[in-house]
Amino acid sequence: MVQVKQDEVREERITMEIVVDAYTAEEQALGWYYYLEQTLQFPFIATYMMQRRDVPEKEAKSVKVISMADEEECENEMFVEVEWDGDVLPIRLEELTFERGDGEQTEEMTAKTQEAIEDWHYWVNRGYTFEE
């Protein structure tokens, strides 16, 4: 896991907006789930670094992210649903890198989506987990 330097602005947003008054792992997960569900502007395009068994290098694939996964799937980590070869699959949010909005999103909406994804990446890369 890559450690990132502490970002005071991001720490403040996470503490005061996302996991505020969250005292249990379940409450923290719900805080993140609802923050992402309300902030991410679907659909959007992201890059998924795919690792296949028969290929040693990871392969970048653009995917269309269409929604958050069900709340129950996000009790331990955050998942989003992506369109994949005519199907819809859940993918861990930390495995995606935001590319661009896809649709009628304004620049501000696109920026908020990117910031929310980066907030989750920051949380994961700092080694934070949902804990009691």
HELIX and SHEET records of a PDB file:
HELIX    1   1 GLU A    8  ARG A   13  1                                   6    
HELIX    2   2 ILE A   14  ILE A   18  3                                   5    
HELIX    3   3 ALA A   25  THR A   39  1                                  15    
HELIX    4   4 GLU A   71  CYS A   74  5                                   4    
HELIX    5   5 LEU A   93  GLU A   95  5                                   3    
HELIX    6   6 GLU A  107  ASN A  125  1                                  19    
SHEET    1   A 5 ASP A  87  ARG A  92  0                                        
SHEET    2   A 5 PHE A  79  TRP A  84 -1                                        
SHEET    3   A 5 GLU A  59  MET A  68 -1                                        
SHEET    4   A 5 PHE A  44  MET A  50 -1                                        
SHEET    5   A 5 LEU A  96  GLY A 101 -1                                        
END                                                                             
